[in-house]
Amino acid sequence: MSKQFVKESELSYQKSAHSWIPTTVHRHTKSGLRVVQCKVQQPIYTLAIYVPTLPQNDTGEPHTLEHLVFCGSKRFAHRGYLDALALCNFSLGTNAWTYEDVTCYTLTTASEEALSNVMAAYLDHVLSPQLRDEQFVTEVYHYDSKGREHGVVFSEVLGSESEEAEVCERRMLQLLFGEDAAYAKSFGGLTRSVAQLTNAEVAEYHKQFYDACNITMVVTGPVGARFEQALEDIPSEILHSSGHDSRRMIPINVPEGPVSARVLFAADSHVGSVQFGWRGPMGSDVETATALEILLEYLTEEASSPLSMRFVECKRPVASSVVGYVKESIPTTMFISFDGVPYGDGEDSEGESGDESEDEEEEESEPEDESEPEDEDESKSDESGDDITRLLDEGYFAELLKIELERVYTTQFDGDAQALQRAAEQYGQRLAKRMESHADDTLQHTIGIDIVASHFATGKFAVGTRARIFDVVAELAQRPVKYWLELLKTWLLDARTCHVCTVPDATMSARLDAERQQIEEANAATVVDAAEHDQRIALAVEANRVDLPATVRAGIPEPDAGGTSALPHTQLCAEAHAPLAAVQVLRSDTQFVNVRLHVPMASMPEALRPFLALFQGLLFNTDVQLPVGAVHNGATLTEPLHISYATMDQQLAELTTTRGSSVGMGVEQFISSWTDEVFVVSLHTTPEKYADAVRCAVQALVFGSFVTERISTVAQNMLADIAQIKRDGESVLTACVTRLSAQDQVGRPRWITNHVSLFDQERVLRQVVRDAASVATYLDEIRRVMVHAPGMFLSLGMANTDDAQQLTNTFVREWQTCMDAYSQYVPITEQPKDPFAIPRESRLPQLAEPLRVHVTLRSIQASFAAICVPCALREHPPSEADFDTQLAQLPARDFYALQLLLELLHRTDGPLFNAVRGMGLAYGAYFELRERRGQLMFSCTRASNVSGAILAMRALVERVGEHWDEYVGAFEVAMARSALVFSAVDEQVTPGSVLMMCVVSAIGGFASVDMRNRWRAAHLRAVTIDDMRRVFDTYVRRLVDPKVPAIHVVLTPPGTQLEPELGSFSRRSLNEI
């Protein structure tokens, strides 16, 4: 029997400068569908089905089709079959994304067998979806008898189309390609156009682009014979081609017309953005495209980069951040984006929904300094002469950027002939880190570029244009300065430059709300019989409901759990010396050293806590004053040495791949993680640079000079960041829930999480900007407390061949050298017995009744909600008794039973998914066990009907309680357990993620990651359906019990009215949270 697939080519992709990933391309002999197989040695497997697609209008046909594909296929007709199959096979379900020129369907699993089990059904859904009318009703768009619009796609688009980034990108692509070009159309859709789309049009679009001959499937992981046999076993009718070849050449002519625009977006805050765009080379010109990436990163990546210093890190910033990047399109496009650009006089209001009055009161309470009248002029221009009031005027910022780029060109990169060589080397190091941490994603992205180019640029299939990318970067690092100057001149200075000024409009939200009201009234007017109309929708919902017959469930294959694996690693402890109380070591196959220093902050005085966020922002971003005795360039200083922030930043950039700090384990600014009592300093470097990197980082921590100008600059940029965060519904919801869930206690310092919240920080940072000089003493004191904190612990990730004790001793030596020169240092003489035993105290408010808060934001058009109830379940061992003795008693049984139940309820195409998203009420709905915070939470995002979403969740919980056996059976539990197996594997895939799990495990009371894995596996095996019923009645029912003092937060546009059935809500502004 002849094979269905033939080997078309073989190649290798560089994983680093000296290692390769074998790759094979197979082609289906009849249809022409291709499979690219990349043998990445990692514990997980990824599958991506690429369909090159182009939008033809603003109805969002590619995006809409992406959603409908998952509703059932010709051979697997039951809605929910595909995700049930995926969930039973060690994954979290299927997913997809759509860009301007491609739609991609993805799956990540934990074994080769699992991947093979899902592949055929997945291809059938992509190539032969049902596309029934009733699916379109719930998944895309409909309106009820009152005219209110719903649908999953509609809700998603509603939540994004008036956002700043979306508005800016849409207009920029119109300028770059012309308004009639495919790239200028909205591939995701615009609400008014989505409302006009029909299911027949979607079916026609599928016929045009979704033929097997147009599709390429890319698989990564240690795949072998099992996968190749699974390919051959795919029924030939699934891979049938009708010959609808969608290959075409995208026109690359430069459009005539305007090159600039000023667009509005809904927001109260007085900051906007400016984006510049250029058309670049064709993607096949890998050298030039890569060189431009390096050039843009040189201009923007670091605090010491030219554009950062000119526009961001100046006395009066004209932007809070700048980023430059190359985007894959045909041809490529290049962007430089400035965020946090002041609008008007640059003075932002204190908040939204009427908070301006509070700002005015605070301003009146502050005495004015009559001796400094120049401050009024300073609000309009800085020392560079920038007119702050004109920054978002069309053309003004463009002239400023042009002048700065010309200065860089004229000075030949500030006279530094090696600047771009170092930039290329740093680019190569970051690329190597990405390949080590995310080889699968990086390869998928790289190969995806070639797939799209083959379809819309060359017409001939070819992959591998970036296979030798490390060689390309190495060659670029040898290019003379003349090469880089010509690149700058040709592609940026002399090229057609487009720019978009994105301006906040406080009145837009009211206009959009009025428009929606008019649309709803017009929709309602078309309804002749309300009962019949709603009945038709109800029938569509019922027809699209997930209901897998027992015979279908029985036929779903389940893989052998023994087929999963973990990243090979060794965890041990090195001998700790002061200041370290403990040292964790993780050895694995890595070319880097990963450093995480954890500094306890429980003893941080109350007066200092408000300035922790500012300290974090300044840590690697301020001048350094090295005293006598410190080491610099290998020599001990005999005189003090002042190092500017820019020079320090350059040194750190050369010595580290990444570096950072955070309050708590997370990385989100102004939202601390579950361990806010710990300050984390992290470095990622190479073994040969390790000692210098540690020295430089410790010197930044110990000898940072908190000068007034740097304090003021960083504070102004942080305020602009807050203004942008307050426009994002999910971020604001998280901040509100965190704030309301952490009640400060009388007689002890306020929780750090409250101090660093965006609510407190907006007030604190405004005061800092007014009087930056007075803050330096607080920052100095924070440093003094940190370097004397007992209980510091170090986590080190390193190569299998590295000497753990030597690296530990190097860190201690560099620390001690700094301490010897630090005049205020007093040696730490006593360490805690267990530095990982970070206390977990309940912070929840003692509520006598539910707390219901309704917050409105003018910057959002969709709604968000969260309901939180107390839940004190814990995962970790309850005592210090023998581990195996405790494990035999399964003390965390209820914790894992609840975790399993929540996975069952909110899985893709699961009960919660169908109750909320399946009705078209919201884009997302989730349950979450927040162990460290002691809460169980329900949340929904991007809701078109937030009241309906909450009521649907309530009704679901009641139905589950009444009809338990219909929702929770052996099959559903097996699905949930399989998904949790994948989650356990996925969090331990890379050296960096395993190191993080070392920290998490230790804080949770486990001696190692392996012990936590044993603990989790034993508990999950032991959980029964009776256990799940018990935790459902005990905990999940609390979410719908009106007597439980739950915290309810609903975030909506200003005009939204909540249904009375939700209870009585107090309306608050953000400043009142």
Residue pairs with C-beta under 8 A, 6 or more apart in sequence:
2 29
3 29
3 232
4 28
4 29
4 30
4 231
4 232
4 234
4 236
4 239
5 26
5 27
5 28
5 29
5 35
5 228
5 231
5 232
6 26
6 27
6 29
7 24
7 25
7 26
8 25
8 26
8 27
8 34
9 24
9 25
10 22
10 23
10 24
10 25
11 23
11 25
11 463
11 464
11 467
12 20
12 21
12 22
12 23
12 467
13 20
13 21
13 23
13 38
13 443
13 446
13 464
13 466
13 467
14 20
14 21
14 467
14 468
14 469
14 470
14 471
15 21
15 435
15 436
15 439
16 432
16 435
16 436
16 470
16 591
17 428
17 432
17 470
17 471
17 474
21 38
21 39
21 40
21 439
21 443
22 38
22 39
23 36
23 37
23 38
23 39
23 463
23 464
23 467
24 36
24 37
25 34
25 35
25 36
25 37
25 463
26 34
26 35
26 36
26 37
26 231
27 33
27 34
27 35
28 34
28 35
28 212
28 239
30 236
30 239
30 240
30 241
31 211
31 212
31 213
31 239
31 240
31 241
32 212
32 213
32 241
33 212
33 213
33 215
33 216
33 217
33 239
33 241
34 215
34 216
34 217
34 461
35 216
35 217
35 218
35 219
35 231
36 216
36 217
36 218
36 219
36 447
36 463
37 219
37 223
37 227
37 228
38 218
38 219
38 220
38 221
38 440
38 443
38 447
39 221
39 222
39 223
39 224
40 220
40 221
40 222
40 439
40 440
40 443
41 222
42 220
42 221
42 222
42 439
42 440
42 567
42 989
42 990
43 110
43 564
43 565
43 566
43 567
43 985
43 988
43 989
44 108
44 109
44 110
44 221
44 440
44 985
44 986
44 989
45 108
45 109
45 110
45 111
45 112
45 114
45 115
45 219
45 220
45 221
45 222
45 223
46 106
46 107
46 108
46 218
46 219
46 220
46 221
46 440
46 441
46 444
47 106
47 107
47 108
47 109
47 115
47 118
47 119
47 122
47 217
47 218
47 219
48 104
48 105
48 106
48 107
48 217
48 218
48 219
48 444
48 448
49 104
49 105
49 106
49 122
49 123
49 126
49 215
49 216
49 217
50 102
50 103
50 104
50 215
50 216
50 217
50 218
50 448
50 451
50 452
51 102
51 103
51 104
51 105
51 126
51 209
51 210
51 214
51 215
52 101
52 102
52 209
52 214
52 246
52 247
52 451
52 452
52 455
52 456
53 62
53 65
53 98
53 101
53 102
53 103
53 187
53 209
53 246
54 62
54 100
54 101
54 182
54 209
54 250
54 456
55 61
55 62
55 100
55 182
55 185
55 186
55 187
56 182
56 185
56 205
57 185
57 193
58 185
58 186
58 189
58 190
58 193
59 189
59 193
59 194
59 196
59 197
59 201
60 153
60 157
60 186
60 187
60 188
60 189
60 190
60 193
60 194
60 197
61 189
61 197
61 201
61 202
61 205
62 98
62 103
62 187
62 205
62 209
63 98
63 103
63 153
63 157
63 187
63 188
63 189
64 140
64 153
64 189
64 194
64 197
64 202
65 103
65 129
65 202
65 205
65 206
65 210
66 96
66 97
66 98
66 103
66 105
67 96
67 139
67 140
67 152
67 153
68 129
68 131
68 135
68 136
68 139
68 140
68 202
69 96
69 105
69 125
69 126
69 129
70 82
70 83
70 94
70 96
70 125
70 909
71 79
71 129
71 130
71 132
71 135
71 139
71 544
72 78
72 79
72 81
72 125
72 129
72 130
72 132
72 135
73 82
73 121
73 124
73 125
73 127
73 128
73 129
73 130
74 124
74 128
74 129
74 130
75 121
75 124
75 128
75 235
75 237
75 238
76 82
76 121
76 124
76 125
77 130
78 546
78 547
78 548
78 549
78 552
79 135
79 544
79 545
79 546
79 547
79 909
80 546
80 547
80 548
80 909
81 121
81 548
81 552
81 556
82 94
82 118
82 121
82 122
82 125
83 93
83 94
83 907
83 908
83 909
84 548
84 553
84 556
84 909
84 975
85 117
85 118
85 121
85 556
85 557
86 93
86 94
86 107
86 109
86 118
86 122
87 93
87 907
87 908
87 975
87 976
87 978
87 979
88 556
88 557
88 558
88 974
88 975
88 978
89 109
89 111
89 113
89 114
89 115
89 117
89 118
89 557
89 558
89 559
89 978
90 109
90 110
90 111
90 114
90 559
90 564
90 978
90 979
90 981
90 982
90 985
91 107
91 108
91 109
91 110
91 114
91 118
91 978
91 979
91 982
92 108
92 907
92 908
92 979
92 982
92 983
93 907
93 908
93 909
93 979
94 105
94 106
94 107
94 118
94 122
94 908
95 105
95 106
95 107
96 103
96 104
96 105
96 106
97 103
97 104
97 106
98 104
98 187
98 188
99 187
100 173
100 182
100 183
100 187
100 329
101 182
101 183
101 250
101 329
101 330
101 452
101 456
102 448
102 451
102 452
104 448
105 122
105 126
107 115
107 118
107 122
108 440
108 982
108 986
109 115
109 118
109 982
110 563
110 564
110 981
110 982
110 985
110 986
111 559
111 560
111 563
111 564
111 565
112 221
112 222
112 223
112 224
112 226
112 227
112 563
113 226
113 559
113 560
113 563
114 559
114 563
115 219
115 221
115 223
115 227
115 230
116 226
116 227
116 229
116 230
117 230
117 557
117 559
119 217
119 230
119 231
119 234
120 230
120 233
120 234
120 235
120 238
123 217
123 234
123 238
123 239
124 238
126 210
126 215
127 210
127 211
127 212
127 215
127 238
127 239
127 240
128 238
129 206
131 199
131 202
131 203
131 206
132 199
132 543
132 544
133 199
133 540
134 539
134 540
134 541
134 543
134 544
135 199
135 544
136 198
136 199
136 202
137 151
137 537
137 540
137 541
137 544
137 920
138 151
138 152
138 540
138 541
138 544
138 918
138 919
138 920
139 151
139 152
139 153
139 544
139 920
140 151
140 152
140 153
140 154
140 194
140 197
140 199
140 202
141 149
141 150
141 151
141 153
141 154
141 194
141 195
141 197
141 920
142 149
142 150
142 151
142 537
142 540
142 920
143 149
143 150
143 520
143 523
144 150
144 533
144 534
144 537
145 524
145 527
145 530
145 531
145 533
145 534
146 520
146 524
146 530
147 519
147 520
147 521
147 522
147 523
147 524
147 525
147 527
148 520
148 523
148 944
148 945
149 158
149 191
149 195
149 516
149 519
149 520
149 523
149 944
150 919
150 920
150 921
150 944
150 945
151 194
151 920
151 944
152 917
152 920
152 923
153 189
153 194
154 191
154 194
154 195
154 920
154 944
155 862
155 920
155 921
155 922
155 923
155 942
155 943
155 944
156 188
156 923
156 942
157 188
157 189
157 190
157 191
157 194
158 191
158 861
158 862
158 942
158 944
159 729
159 860
159 861
159 862
159 923
159 941
159 942
160 166
160 188
160 942
161 167
161 186
161 188
161 190
161 191
161 861
162 265
162 266
162 508
162 512
162 861
163 265
163 727
163 859
164 265
164 267
164 272
164 273
164 502
164 504
164 724
164 727
167 263
167 264
167 265
167 502
168 263
168 265
168 273
168 275
168 500
168 502
169 275
170 184
170 186
171 261
171 263
171 500
172 275
172 277
172 335
172 498
172 500
173 181
173 183
173 184
174 181
174 184
174 261
175 255
175 257
175 258
175 259
175 260
175 261
175 277
175 498
175 500
176 183
176 255
176 277
176 278
176 279
176 333
176 498
177 183
177 184
177 255
178 184
178 255
178 256
178 257
179 257
181 250
181 251
181 255
182 250
183 250
183 329
186 193
189 197
195 519
207 242
207 244
208 244
208 246
209 244
209 246
211 241
211 242
211 243
211 244
211 245
211 246
212 239
212 240
212 241
213 241
213 243
213 244
213 245
214 244
214 245
214 246
214 247
214 455
216 451
216 461
218 443
218 444
218 447
218 448
218 451
219 227
220 439
220 440
220 443
220 444
221 440
246 455
247 455
247 456
247 459
248 456
249 456
249 457
249 459
250 330
250 456
250 457
252 282
252 330
252 331
254 279
254 496
259 496
259 497
259 498
259 499
260 394
260 395
260 398
260 498
260 499
260 500
260 501
261 394
261 499
261 500
261 501
262 392
262 393
262 394
262 500
262 501
262 503
263 500
263 501
263 502
263 503
264 502
264 503
264 504
264 505
264 508
265 272
265 502
265 503
265 504
265 505
265 508
265 859
266 504
266 505
266 508
266 509
266 512
266 858
266 859
266 860
266 861
267 504
267 505
267 506
267 508
267 727
267 858
267 859
268 349
268 351
268 352
268 504
268 506
268 858
268 859
269 348
269 349
269 352
269 504
269 723
269 724
269 726
269 727
269 859
270 342
270 343
270 344
270 345
270 346
270 347
270 348
270 349
270 504
270 723
271 320
271 339
271 340
271 341
271 342
271 343
271 346
271 348
271 504
271 720
271 723
271 724
272 341
272 343
272 392
272 501
272 502
272 503
272 504
273 319
273 337
273 338
273 339
273 340
273 341
273 501
273 502
274 319
274 337
274 338
274 341
274 391
274 392
274 397
274 499
274 500
274 501
274 502
275 335
275 336
275 337
275 338
275 499
275 500
275 502
276 335
276 336
276 337
276 398
276 401
276 497
276 498
276 499
277 333
277 334
277 335
277 497
277 498
277 499
277 500
278 333
278 334
278 335
278 491
278 492
278 495
278 496
278 497
278 498
279 331
279 332
279 333
279 334
279 495
279 496
280 288
280 289
280 292
280 326
280 331
280 332
280 333
280 334
280 491
281 288
281 289
281 292
281 331
281 332
281 491
282 330
282 331
282 332
282 453
282 457
283 289
283 328
283 330
283 331
283 332
283 449
283 450
283 453
283 457
283 465
284 453
284 457
284 458
284 465
286 465
286 466
286 469
286 472
287 472
287 475
287 476
288 487
288 491
289 326
289 332
290 469
290 472
290 473
290 476
291 476
291 479
291 483
291 484
291 487
292 326
292 332
292 334
292 487
292 491
293 325
293 326
293 427
294 420
294 423
294 424
294 427
294 473
294 476
295 420
295 423
295 484
295 487
295 488
295 492
296 324
296 325
296 326
296 334
296 336
297 305
297 324
297 423
297 426
297 427
298 305
298 306
298 413
298 419
298 420
298 423
299 305
299 306
299 307
299 324
299 336
299 405
299 408
300 307
300 308
300 322
300 323
300 324
300 336
301 324
301 426
301 653
302 308
302 649
302 650
302 653
303 309
303 312
303 313
303 620
303 621
303 645
303 646
303 649
304 313
304 645
304 646
304 647
304 649
304 650
304 653
305 322
306 404
306 408
306 413
306 414
307 322
307 324
307 336
307 401
307 404
308 322
309 646
310 384
310 404
311 317
311 318
311 319
311 322
311 338
311 400
311 404
312 318
312 319
312 320
312 321
312 322
312 717
313 621
313 645
313 646
313 713
314 382
314 383
314 384
314 713
315 382
315 383
315 709
315 712
315 713
316 378
316 381
316 382
316 383
316 386
316 388
316 716
317 340
317 713
317 716
317 717
317 720
318 338
318 341
318 342
318 382
318 386
318 388
318 391
318 397
318 400
319 338
319 339
319 340
319 341
319 720
320 339
320 340
320 716
320 717
320 718
320 719
320 720
320 721
320 724
321 338
321 339
321 340
321 717
321 721
322 336
322 337
322 338
322 339
323 335
323 336
323 337
323 339
324 334
324 335
324 336
324 337
325 334
325 335
326 332
326 333
326 334
326 335
327 333
327 334
327 335
328 449
328 452
330 452
330 453
330 456
330 457
334 491
334 492
336 401
338 397
339 720
339 724
340 717
340 720
340 721
340 723
340 724
341 391
341 392
341 397
342 388
342 391
342 720
343 391
343 392
343 503
343 504
344 389
345 379
345 380
345 388
345 389
346 379
346 388
346 389
347 379
348 719
348 720
348 723
349 355
349 356
349 359
350 356
350 358
350 359
350 362
350 762
350 763
350 766
350 1071
351 358
351 359
351 726
351 762
351 1069
351 1070
351 1071
352 726
352 856
352 857
352 858
352 859
352 1069
352 1070
353 855
353 856
353 857
353 858
353 1054
353 1069
353 1070
354 1069
355 1069
355 1070
355 1071
358 1071
362 763
366 770
369 375
379 388
380 387
380 388
380 389
381 387
381 388
382 388
386 400
387 396
390 396
391 397
392 501
392 502
392 503
393 501
394 501
397 499
397 501
398 497
398 499
402 493
402 497
405 488
405 492
405 493
406 493
408 414
408 488
409 485
409 488
409 489
409 493
412 481
412 485
413 419
413 420
413 481
413 484
413 485
417 481
419 481
420 479
420 481
420 484
421 477
421 478
421 479
422 654
424 473
424 476
424 477
424 479
425 477
426 653
426 654
426 657
427 473
428 470
428 473
428 474
428 477
429 657
429 686
430 657
430 658
431 469
431 470
431 473
432 470
432 591
432 592
432 657
433 592
433 657
433 658
433 684
434 442
435 442
436 590
436 591
436 592
436 990
436 991
437 990
437 991
437 992
437 993
438 990
446 466
446 469
447 463
449 465
449 466
450 462
450 463
450 464
450 465
450 466
451 461
451 463
453 465
454 460
454 461
454 462
454 463
466 472
506 858
508 858
509 858
509 859
509 861
509 1053
509 1054
510 858
510 1054
510 1055
512 861
512 1053
513 1053
513 1054
513 1055
514 1055
516 1055
517 1055
527 533
541 918
541 919
544 918
545 914
545 918
546 909
546 910
546 914
546 918
553 971
558 974
558 978
561 981
564 981
564 985
565 985
566 985
566 988
566 1013
567 588
567 988
567 989
567 990
567 991
567 994
568 588
568 589
569 586
569 587
569 588
569 991
569 994
569 1009
570 586
570 587
570 588
570 800
571 584
571 585
571 586
571 587
571 998
571 1008
571 1009
571 1010
572 585
572 587
572 804
573 582
573 583
573 584
573 585
574 583
574 585
574 796
574 804
574 805
574 807
574 808
575 583
575 805
575 808
576 582
576 583
576 793
576 794
576 808
577 808
577 809
577 812
578 812
578 816
578 827
578 828
578 831
579 787
579 792
579 812
579 815
579 819
579 828
580 792
580 793
580 794
580 808
580 811
580 812
581 790
581 791
581 792
581 793
581 831
581 832
581 835
582 793
582 794
582 835
582 836
583 793
583 794
583 795
583 796
583 804
583 808
584 793
584 794
584 795
584 796
584 995
584 998
584 999
584 1002
585 796
585 798
585 804
585 808
586 594
586 795
586 796
586 797
586 798
586 991
586 994
586 995
586 998
587 798
587 799
587 800
587 802
587 804
588 797
588 799
588 800
588 991
588 994
589 799
589 800
589 991
590 797
590 798
590 799
590 991
591 686
591 799
592 657
592 684
592 685
592 686
592 687
592 797
592 991
593 683
593 684
593 685
593 686
593 687
593 690
593 796
593 797
593 798
593 799
593 802
593 807
594 682
594 683
594 684
594 795
594 796
594 797
594 798
594 991
594 992
594 995
595 682
595 683
595 684
595 685
595 690
595 693
595 694
595 697
595 794
595 795
595 796
595 797
595 811
596 680
596 681
596 682
596 794
596 795
596 796
596 995
596 999
597 680
597 681
597 682
597 792
597 794
598 678
598 679
598 680
598 792
598 793
598 794
598 795
598 835
598 999
599 678
599 679
599 680
599 681
599 786
599 789
599 792
600 677
600 678
600 789
600 790
600 791
600 792
600 835
600 838
601 612
601 663
601 676
601 677
601 678
601 679
601 752
601 785
601 786
601 789
602 677
602 839
603 785
603 789
604 612
604 749
604 752
604 782
604 785
605 749
605 781
605 785
606 749
606 750
607 778
608 778
608 781
608 782
608 785
609 749
609 750
609 752
609 755
610 755
610 760
610 761
610 764
611 764
611 768
611 775
611 778
611 779
611 782
612 663
612 679
612 752
612 755
612 756
612 782
613 663
613 669
613 670
613 718
613 755
613 756
613 761
613 764
614 711
614 714
614 715
614 718
614 764
614 765
614 768
614 775
614 779
615 779
615 782
615 783
616 661
616 662
616 663
616 679
617 714
617 715
617 717
617 718
618 704
618 706
618 710
618 711
618 714
618 779
619 661
619 681
619 700
619 701
619 704
620 648
620 649
620 652
620 659
620 660
620 661
620 697
620 700
621 645
621 649
621 710
621 714
622 645
622 704
622 705
622 706
622 707
622 710
622 711
622 714
623 642
623 643
623 644
623 645
623 648
623 704
623 705
623 707
623 710
624 642
624 643
624 645
624 648
624 699
624 700
624 703
624 704
624 705
625 640
625 641
625 642
625 643
625 703
625 705
626 632
626 637
626 640
626 641
626 642
626 643
626 699
626 703
626 821
627 637
627 640
627 703
627 821
627 822
627 823
628 637
628 638
628 639
628 640
628 821
629 636
629 637
629 820
629 821
630 636
630 637
630 641
630 699
630 703
630 817
630 818
630 821
631 637
631 695
631 817
632 641
642 705
645 710
648 696
648 700
651 696
652 659
652 693
652 696
652 697
652 700
655 685
655 689
655 692
655 693
655 696
656 683
656 684
656 685
656 689
656 693
656 697
657 684
657 685
657 686
658 682
658 683
658 684
659 682
659 683
659 684
659 693
659 697
660 667
660 681
660 682
661 679
661 680
661 681
661 682
662 673
662 679
662 680
662 682
663 672
663 676
663 679
663 752
663 756
664 672
664 673
664 674
664 675
664 676
664 677
664 678
664 680
664 752
664 753
665 673
665 674
665 675
665 678
665 680
665 996
665 999
665 1000
666 672
666 673
666 674
668 731
669 718
669 721
669 725
670 721
670 722
670 725
670 735
670 756
670 757
670 758
670 761
671 731
671 734
671 735
671 738
671 756
671 757
671 758
672 738
672 752
672 753
672 756
672 757
674 930
674 931
674 932
674 933
675 838
675 932
675 1003
676 751
676 752
676 753
676 756
677 752
677 838
677 839
678 838
679 786
681 697
681 701
683 693
683 694
683 697
684 992
685 693
687 798
687 799
687 802
690 807
690 810
691 810
691 814
694 810
694 811
694 814
694 815
695 814
695 817
695 818
698 814
698 815
698 818
699 818
701 783
701 786
701 787
702 783
702 787
702 818
702 819
702 822
703 818
703 821
703 822
704 779
704 783
706 775
706 776
706 779
706 780
707 776
708 772
708 773
708 776
709 772
711 768
711 772
711 773
711 775
711 776
711 779
712 768
712 769
712 772
715 765
715 768
715 769
715 772
716 769
718 761
718 765
719 762
719 765
719 766
719 769
722 758
722 761
722 762
722 765
725 731
725 732
725 735
725 758
726 732
726 758
726 857
726 859
726 1070
727 857
727 859
727 860
728 859
729 857
729 860
729 862
729 863
729 864
729 941
729 942
729 1051
730 864
730 941
732 855
732 857
732 864
732 1051
732 1070
733 864
733 865
733 866
733 939
733 941
733 1049
733 1051
735 757
735 758
735 759
735 1073
736 853
736 855
736 866
736 1049
736 1051
736 1070
736 1073
737 866
737 868
737 937
737 1047
737 1049
738 753
738 757
739 754
739 757
739 759
739 1073
740 845
740 851
740 853
740 1047
740 1049
740 1073
741 843
741 844
741 845
741 868
741 933
741 935
741 1047
742 751
742 753
742 754
742 843
742 844
742 933
743 843
743 844
743 845
743 846
744 750
744 751
744 754
751 843
753 843
754 760
755 761
759 1070
759 1071
759 1073
768 775
784 824
787 819
787 822
787 825
788 825
788 826
788 828
790 828
790 830
790 831
790 832
791 831
791 832
791 835
792 835
793 835
793 836
793 1002
794 808
794 811
795 995
795 998
795 999
796 804
796 807
796 808
796 811
797 991
797 992
797 994
797 995
798 804
798 807
819 825
819 827
836 1002
836 1003
836 1005
837 1005
838 1003
840 874
840 932
840 934
842 870
842 872
842 934
843 933
843 934
844 870
844 933
844 934
844 935
845 851
845 1047
847 1045
847 1047
848 1045
849 1045
850 1042
850 1044
850 1045
850 1046
850 1047
850 1048
850 1063
851 1045
851 1046
851 1047
851 1048
852 1048
852 1050
852 1062
852 1063
852 1064
852 1065
852 1066
853 1047
853 1048
853 1049
853 1050
853 1065
853 1066
853 1068
853 1073
854 1050
854 1052
854 1058
854 1065
854 1066
854 1067
854 1068
855 1049
855 1050
855 1051
855 1052
855 1067
855 1068
855 1069
855 1070
855 1073
856 1051
856 1052
856 1053
856 1054
856 1056
856 1067
857 1051
857 1052
857 1053
857 1054
857 1070
858 1053
858 1054
860 1051
860 1052
860 1053
861 1053
862 922
862 923
862 941
862 942
862 943
862 944
862 1053
863 922
863 942
863 943
863 944
863 946
863 1050
863 1051
863 1052
863 1053
863 1056
864 939
864 940
864 941
864 942
864 943
864 946
864 1050
864 1051
864 1052
865 939
865 940
865 943
865 946
865 949
865 950
865 1048
865 1049
865 1050
865 1051
866 937
866 938
866 939
866 1047
866 1048
866 1049
867 937
867 938
867 939
867 950
867 1039
867 1046
867 1047
867 1048
867 1049
868 930
868 935
868 936
868 937
868 1046
868 1047
869 935
869 936
869 937
869 1035
869 1038
869 1039
869 1044
869 1046
869 1047
870 934
870 935
870 936
870 1038
871 898
871 929
871 930
871 934
871 935
871 936
871 1035
871 1038
872 934
873 892
873 894
873 895
873 898
873 929
873 931
873 1031
873 1035
874 892
874 895
874 931
875 892
875 895
875 896
875 931
875 1004
875 1015
875 1016
876 892
876 1004
876 1005
876 1006
877 883
877 886
877 887
877 891
877 892
877 1005
877 1006
877 1015
878 886
878 891
879 886
883 1007
883 1011
887 1014
887 1015
887 1018
890 1018
890 1019
890 1022
892 1015
892 1019
893 1019
893 1022
893 1023
893 1027
894 1027
894 1030
894 1031
894 1034
895 929
895 931
895 1019
896 1016
896 1019
896 1020
896 1023
897 1023
897 1024
897 1027
897 1028
897 1030
897 1031
898 929
898 936
898 1028
898 1031
898 1035
898 1036
899 929
899 980
900 973
900 976
900 977
900 980
900 1020
900 1023
900 1028
901 968
901 976
901 1028
901 1031
901 1032
901 1036
902 927
902 928
902 929
902 1036
903 976
903 979
903 980
904 910
904 911
904 967
904 968
904 972
904 973
904 975
904 976
904 1028
905 911
905 912
905 927
905 956
905 960
905 967
905 1036
906 912
906 913
906 925
906 926
906 927
907 913
907 975
907 976
907 979
911 956
911 960
911 967
912 925
912 926
912 927
912 953
912 956
913 925
915 925
915 952
915 953
915 955
915 956
916 922
916 925
916 940
916 949
916 952
916 953
917 923
917 924
917 925
919 948
919 952
920 944
921 940
921 943
921 944
921 945
921 946
921 948
921 949
921 952
922 940
922 941
922 942
922 943
922 944
922 945
922 946
922 949
923 941
923 942
923 943
924 939
924 940
924 941
924 942
925 938
925 939
925 940
925 941
925 949
925 953
926 938
926 939
926 940
927 936
927 937
927 938
927 1036
928 936
928 937
928 938
928 939
929 935
929 936
929 937
930 936
930 937
936 1035
936 1036
936 1038
936 1039
938 953
938 1039
940 946
940 949
940 950
940 953
943 949
946 1050
946 1052
946 1056
946 1058
947 1058
947 1059
947 1061
947 1062
948 1059
950 1050
950 1062
951 1059
951 1061
951 1062
953 1039
953 1040
954 1039
954 1040
957 1036
957 1037
957 1039
957 1040
958 1040
959 967
960 967
960 968
960 1032
960 1036
961 1032
961 1033
961 1037
964 1029
964 1032
968 1025
968 1028
968 1029
969 1025
970 1025
973 1025
973 1028
977 1020
980 1020
984 1013
984 1016
984 1017
987 993
987 997
988 994
988 997
988 1009
988 1013
994 1009
997 1009
997 1012
998 1008
998 1009
1000 1012
1001 1007
1001 1008
1001 1009
1001 1011
1001 1012
1004 1012
1006 1012
1006 1015
1038 1044
1038 1046
1039 1046
1042 1063
1048 1062
1048 1063
1048 1065
1050 1058
1050 1062
1050 1065
1052 1058
1058 1065
